[in-house]
Amino acid sequence: MSNDVTSTDGGASTAPPTRRRRALWVAGVAGLTGVVGLAALGGVAARDDKPKSDQVSDAQPSTNRQNVSDAGGGDEGGAKEADARDDEWSGDGWSGFDDQSGKDDKGGDKNDEKDRTKQVPCDTDKLIQEITFANSRNGGVLELAKGCTYNLTRNDYEGNGLPVITERITLKGEHTTIGRDATADYFRILNVGPGGHLTLKGLSIKGGQTLQRAMTMDAATVWAPYSPSVRTTAAAQLAKPTTPAAKPGAAAEPAAAAAKPATAAEAASATKSAAAKPVAEAAKPVAEAAKPVAAAGPAAVPLVEEPGFNDGAGVLVQPGGRAEILDSELLYNQSGGNGGGLANFGSTKLSKTTVAHNTAFFFGGGIFNAGVLQVDESKVKDNTGIIGGGGIANGAARIFTDDVDGGSVWVYKSEITDNETLGFGGGVLDVEGTTTLHYTTVSGNTAVLAGGGVAVADSQLTLKDATVAKNSTAGVGGGLAVAFDSAATVENSRINDNTAGFFGAGLYNEDSVTTLRDSEVVGNRAVGPFARGGGIFNTEGGEVTLHRTKVAHNFSTLPPGGIFNSLGGTVTLDDKSAVTANRPTNCFNVPDCFA
């Protein structure tokens, strides 16, 4: 697939430069039984989070309800406009969003919106009718009834509960819900087609559900063929690893066995039997379908990725489509493919929005992206992506046909919390895309295989003024897993209090280049029987550089607790970085580091 993602308004590509394809990784996750379990993966538990005063809460769809008759309309004032923000993020330069619908340009914009505004009574059929009319007359603004639930009971032949958005249409509400009836056939709620521009304000999009494929895949089967080390499973299982700590001088040994394919191979086997059972019992996976296909010479590839028929249970944005979701919620949606709450293949902006309790059977429990995505002042929480990317997935690994290259994701002043996956990237996953987390917290997320907080492969990652804390994995990279030709920059950020069952509880770096500046890796724990590198684990071929960075108070079962650098790897410390107070020791194979 191509990495070239063209902006919907004809601008220059916003995607990262093309990079050579590399196999993805499964490393060091042997004996996972009982270490990490993801309970109730078919759904997600509700939380009692208290909302901020300026944000729609999870409880709002069930509060302030009013019985509005079919003849009634919305409140006179409609829903409130999104707050104007003048900070550095509120400018529209990054993603090209140019909506000025709430601004008064000598009265023109406001008067035009007023002329195009229609009030929609609390009647589902009339909502469908008004969207159809708006599509046929160059768009419009639809003010929905306050406190109303528009209960969708039927869908079109393409599996959409509402007409596909083909013009510039705004849906405004106040404590208003658009949801799928629990007894209805499976369908998504909203679909934005090429050329369409949808704006949601003050709405809850709830209960969308798309069909799951008849044949499912478990996480270990999807990821294992991408790691060359997994092909040595049989030989590795015959090898009996010796615990280095039981031998004299073990602290000085590189313990190559711990970083060799043997452990990675055992990981796939153990995970298939222990972690993947809850979601894979329905059908046996076909391993052959998941094997990477060897390149057969140059071939024409599309400029943009195309969505699957079951992607995006709450909202689907097609290539060439645009969406702005403001002061809203995407709740309890379930996708049989990618993107439980939202699947974006065009350009989408979320602001002051909650994406919670959604599920995707493949990638992106909360949000899936293969286009241009901007998220600011929002919450992505309590979502489940079974194969990868519990909270946000930017791109997807190959399952039945081909992989999906990630696009561009920018997350600002947001929280990505308490999401989970059986595969890679409990909070955030990036596959061949570009992801930036700025003033953002990634915490309390769980991944069985790798990257409890964030996992990236063949990608570009930037953490700036970010916090990655209290995430966990049974495998590698409790906080952050960076692999296969990825480039990661961690600036003025914190990777703290994460947990891993094997290597790199704070940071796991494999065959990639990771730079940390003015940051800290503190209080991370690698707790498995063969665990090493509580703070940082760098494999052969990897490069980690620390500038003015602290690695302290980390722990691992086997030494070192601070930084483990495999033979053939490179770890560089400047004279203003500190590696101290780690247990059992500070470093292995790290120049200028006191062990």
N, C-alpha and C positions, 0 to 999 in steps of 0.2 A: 504493500500500500504506500501511497505517497504521503509525505509529511506536509505537503503544500496545502494549507487551508486558506482559501481566498475569502476576504471579507465580503459581506453580503452587499455592500454598496459599491463594489467594484474597485475597492482600494487595493493597496499592495498586500501581499501575503503577510500574515502575522505569525505564521508557523516557524518553528526552529529550522535551521539548515538540515539538509538530508544527512543522515548518518548511516553507516553500514549496519546491516542487520546482525544482531548477535543473539545467541541463545540466552534465555532467561535462566534464573538460577533456582536450585533447591539445595541448600547446604546446611549440614549440621543439625538435623532435627530428629536424631534417633531416639527411640524410646519415649514417644510423646504421650503414651497412654496415661491418662490421669493427671497430666501436667496442666493442660489448659483445655477446658470444655466450653463450648458455646451453647448455652441453653436456649431452647425454644427458638430455633433459627427460622422456623416458618413464619414467625411474627416477632415483634419486639415489645418489650415491657414498657408500660407507661411510666413516666417520671413525674414527680411533684415539683417541677421547676417553677420558681416564681418569676413571672415575666417582668421586664422593665416597663416603666410607665409608658414609654413611647413605642412599644412593640406589641404586636398581636400575640396573645398567649395561646398555648395549646388548648386551653379550656374554652376559648371564646366561641367555637361553633355551638357549644351547648348552653351558652348564656345569652341573656338579653334577647331571647327569641320572641318574635311577635307573629301573631296570626294575621298575615296580610291577605286580603281577598284578591281574587283574580282581577278585580277592577281597580284595586289600589295600586299605588306606585311607591317608589322609594321616598325617603325623606327629602324635604324640600332642598336641603343643602347638599345632599348626596354624601359620599365619603370624603374624608379630608384628603387634601393633596399631600403628597410626600413632602417631608420637610426639606427646605432648601438648605444645602450645605456648601460652605465656602472654603472648606479645608482643601488640602492638596489632592485629595482623592476625588473630590466632587467634580473636578474638571472632566470633560468628556474626551480628553485627548487620547487615552490609552486604547479604548475599544471602539471609538467612533460613534458612541451613542449621542444623538443630537436631539432628543425629545425636549421640546420647549413648551409642552402643552399647558404647563401651569404658569407660564410667564406672560406678562402683558407687554407686548411690543406695540405701544401706542393704541392699545385696545384691540388690535387685530386678532391675536391668537385667542384671547379669552372670548371675544365675540364669536369667532368662528367655532370654538368648542361649544359655546352655548347654543348656537344654531344647529349643531349636529348632535346634540344630546337628546336621548330618549330615555324616559323612565320605564322600567320593566317591572310589572307587578310580580308577586310571588307565585309565578306560574311557569312551570318548566317548558311547556309548549310555546309560551309567548317569548321566553328567552331564546329558544331555538329559532323561532320566527324572526326575532329582531336581529340576531346574528346573520341569518340568511339575507335579510334586507340590507344590513350594513355592508355585507360582501358585495351586494349588487349595486350599491350606490356610493362607492368610493369611501367606505368606512364610516365610523361614527363613534360616539361615546354613549355607552349604555350604563345608566345608573340603576343598580339592582336594589331590591327591597331590603331595608335594614332588618337584620335579625332573621332573615329568611334562609331556609335550606331548599335549594333547587335540587330535587331528588330525581336523578336520571335513571330511567328504567329500560331504555332501548338505545340502540346504536345504529350507525350507518353500516354499509357493507364493508367498509375499511376498518371497522372496529373503533370508531370514535363516538363518544357520547354526545358531543356538540359538533356543529358544522366546522369543517376545516377553515381556519382563519386565512383569508387570501388578501385582505385589505388592512388598512391601519384602523384597528378597533381597540377601544379601551373598555374594560369591564371594571366598574367601581362599585364597591360595597362597603358596608359597615356591619361587622359581626355577621357577615353573610357567607354561606357555604354553598359550593357546588360539589355535589357528591354523587357517587354511583350507588344505587339501591343494592343492598346486600343480597337480594334474591335475583338480581338481574344477571344476564349473560356477561361474560368478561369483555371489558372494553376500557380504553383510556378516556380521560376526561376531555383534554384539550389537545389540538393538533394545529401547529402553525405551519402553513405551507410555504413554498417558495414565493417570495414577494409579500408575504403577510407580515404584519407588525402588530403584535399583541401586547397590551399593557394591562396588568392586573394590579388593582389597588384595593387593599382592605378586604381580601377574600381568603377563604380556606378552600383548597382543592383537595378533596378527601375521598379515599376509598376506591380509586381507579385500580383496575386489575386486568392484566393482559395474560393471554394463554401461555403456559409453560410448554416447551417442546416435549414431545412424547419420550425422547431420549435425553436423559440428563447427564451431566458430568460432575464428578467430584473434584475438589480442588487439587488433590495430589496428582490425579491423572492428567489434568490440564497442564500443570506446571512442570511435572517431572520430565517429559520428553525434551524440554528446553534446556536441561542441564546435562552436559556430557557425563558428569560424574555419576548420574543415576544409572547409566548403562552398565556400571560395574556392580550393580546391586548384588548379584549372586556371589561374586568373589568377595565383596566386602563383608557379607554376612558370615563367611567362613573365617574371616580374620577376627581374632579376639583382642581387642584393644587392651593395652596395659595401662593402668592408672599411673601417670608419671609421678604423682605425689608419693607413691609407694616405693619408688626407687631412689637410691642416693643420687643426689645431683639433679633431681627432676626439675627443679626450678630453673636450671640453666638450659634445659633441653627445649627445642622449638616445638616439641610434641606435634610432629608433622601429621601423625595419625589423626589428631583432633581436627586438622584442617583439610585432610585428604578427602577424596570422593567417598571413602568408606562410610563416613558419618552421614554424608548427604544422601547416599543411597539408602541407608537404613531409614532415613527420614521419610522418604516417599512411602516405603513399605509400612512403617509404623503409623504414618498419618492416615493412609488409606483405611487401615483397620480400626483406628481409634477416633480420629477427628472427623473423617468424612462420612461416617455412617449416618448421622442424622439427616443428611440431605440426599444421599445417593442410593438408598435402598429401593427407591421406586423403579429404577431401571439400571441395568449394568452399563457402565461406560464403555465406549469403544475406543480403545487406546490408539488404534490405527488412525482414527479420525483426528487425533490431536497431534500427530507427529508433524514436525516442520517439513515443508516440501523444499527439496533442493532447487536452487535457482536454475532455470533452463534458458538463460539468455535474456536479453532485453524484452520487456513487454510493456504495452501501454497500460497505464494506471490512471484512475480518475483523479481529478484535482482535489476532490473532497470525498470524505467517507459518506456512505449512505446508511440510514438506519435500518434495523431489522423490523419485521412486521410486528414484533412484540416489545419493542423498546419504548420506554417512556410511558409508565402507567398513569402518572398524574398529568404531565405536560410533555409533549414531544415538539421540538423545534427542528424542522427539516432544513437541509442545506438551502441557503437563500432566504430563510425566515429569520425574524428577529422577535425577541421577547424581552419585556421589562416586568419584573415581578417585584412589587413594592409594598412594604407593610402587609405582607400576606403570609400564608402558611401552605406547605405541601405536606399532608399528613396521611399516614396509613395507606399509602398506595403500594401495590405489589406488581412488579414487572416479571414476566416470564423470561425476559432477556436482560437487557441493560437499562439502568436508570429507573429505580423505583419511583422516586418523586419527580425527577426531571431527566430527560435525555436531550442534550443539546448538540445538534449538528450544524447549527447556524451561528447566530450571535445572541447571547443572552446575558442580561444583567439582573442580579438579585440584590436588593437593598432592604435592610431592616426586615428580613424575612426568616422564618423558621422552617427548616426542612427536617422532619422528625418522624420516626416510627415507620419508615418505608423499607421495602425489601426488594432486592433484585436477585434473581436466581443465577445470574452471571456476574456482571460487574456494575459497580456504582449503586450501592443500596440507596443512598440519598440522591446523588447526582452523577450522571455519566456525561462526559464531554468528549466531543471530537471536532469541536469548532472553536469559537472564541467565547470564553466565559469569564465574567466579572462578578465577584461576590464581595459585598461590603456590609459591615455592621450586621451580620446575620449569624444564625446558629444552624449548624448541621449536626444533629445529635440522634443517638439511639436508632441508627439505621443499620441494616445488614446487607452486605454484598457477599453472597456465598462463595464465589470463586475469587473475588478480589475487590479492593476498594470499598470498604464498608461505608465510609462517609462519602468520599468523592473519588471517582475513577476517571482519570484523563487518559483515555485509550484502553485497549483490552488485548490480552493475549489470545492466541489462536485457539478456537475450540472446534467448530465443525467445518468451517471453510477457511477464512483467513483472519489475521489479526486486524485490529482497528487502531490506526495510529492516533495518538493523542494530539490535541490541538494546543491552545494557549489558555492557561488558567491563572487568574490573579485573584487572590483572596486577601482582603484587607479588613483589619479591625473586626475579626470574626472569631467564632469558637467552633472547633470541630471536636466533639466530645462523645465518648461512650458508644462509638460505633464498633462493628465487629465483622470478621470474615474468617472463613476456614483457610483462605489462601494467603495472599500478600496484600499488605497495606490496610491495616485496620481502620486508620483515619483517612489517609490519602494514598492513592496509587497513581503512578504515572508510567505509561508505556509509550516510549518514543514521542514524547511531547515536551512541553515547557510549562513548569509550574512555579509560581512565586507565592510565598506565604509571608505577608507583611503585617506586623503588629497583630499576629494571629496566634491563638493558643490551640495546640493539638494535644488533648489529654484524655486519659481514661479509655483509650481505644485498645482493641485486642485483635491480633492476627495469630493463627495457629502456625503458619509456616515461616513468615518473615515480615519484618517491618510493622511492628505493633502500632507505631504512630504513623510513619511515612515510609513507603517503599517506592523506589524508582529504578527503571531499567532502560538503558539506552536513551536517557532523558537529560534535560537540563533543569536543575532545581536550585531555587534561591530561597533561603530563610533569612529574613531581615527583621530584627527586633521581634523575633518570634519565640515562643515557648513550646517545647516538645517534652511533656512530662507525664509520668505515671501511666505510660502505655506498657503493654506486655505482649510477649510472643513465646510460644513453646520452642521456637527455633532460633533464628538469628536476627539481630537488629531490633532490640526492644523499642528503642526510640526511633531510630532512623536506619534504613537499609538502602545502600547506594550500590548499584551493580551494573556490570557490563557496559562499558563505554559511556557511563554517565558522568556528568560534571556537576558537582554540588558546591554551592557557596553558602556558608553559614556565617552570618555577620551580626554581631551584637545580639546574640541569641542564647537560649538556655536549653540544654538537653539534660534533664534532671529526673532522677527517681524512676527510671524505666527498668523493666525486668525482662530477661531473656533466659531461655532454657539451655542455650548453647553459647553462642559467641556474640560479642559486641552488644551488651545490654544498652549502652548509650548509642554507639554508632558502629555499624558493620559496613565496611568498604571493600568491595570486590571488583578488581579489574577496572577501577574508576579513579577519578581525581576529585578529592574533596578538600576544600580549603575552609578553615575556621579562623575568623578574625574577631577579636574582642568578645569572645564567647566563653561559655563554661560547660563542662561535661562533669556533672557532680551527682553523687549519690545513686548511681546506677548499679544494678546487681545481676550478675550472671550466675544462676543458682543450680543448674543441672550438674550431674555427676562428672561430666567432662567439660564443664563450662570454663571459658577463659576470656580475658579481655573485658572486664566489667565496664570499663569506660569506652575503649575503642578497640576494635579488632580489624586489622588490615591484612588482606590476603596477598599472595604472590601476584605481582603485576599491578597492585594498587598503589596509589600515592595519596598521602594525607599530610597536609601542611598546617601547622598551628602558628598563628600570629597573636601575641598578647592574649593567649587563651589558657584557662585553668582546667586541669583534669585532676579532680580531687575527690576523696572519700567514696571511691567506687570499690566494688567487691566482686570477686569471682571465686568459684570453688577451687580451681587450680590457678597457680600464678601465671601471668601477673594480673592483678586486679585493675591496674590503670590502663596501659596500652600494650597490646600484643601485636607485633609486627612480624608476619611470616617471612621466612627467608625468600628473598626475591622481591619483597615489598619495600616501600620507601616511606618513612615517617620523618618529617623535618620539624624541629622545634626552634623558634627564635629565642633570643636571650631574655625575652620578656614573658615567655610562657612558663607555666609551673605545672609539674606533675608530682603530686605530693599526697601523703596520707591515704594511699590506696592499699588494699589488702588482697592477697598476702604480700605482694610486692608491687612496685610501681610500673616497671617496664620490662619488656623482653625485646631485644634487637632494635633498640631505639637509641641512636647516638645522642650524647649529651643529656641522657636521662639517668638519674641515679636510681638503680634498681631497688 
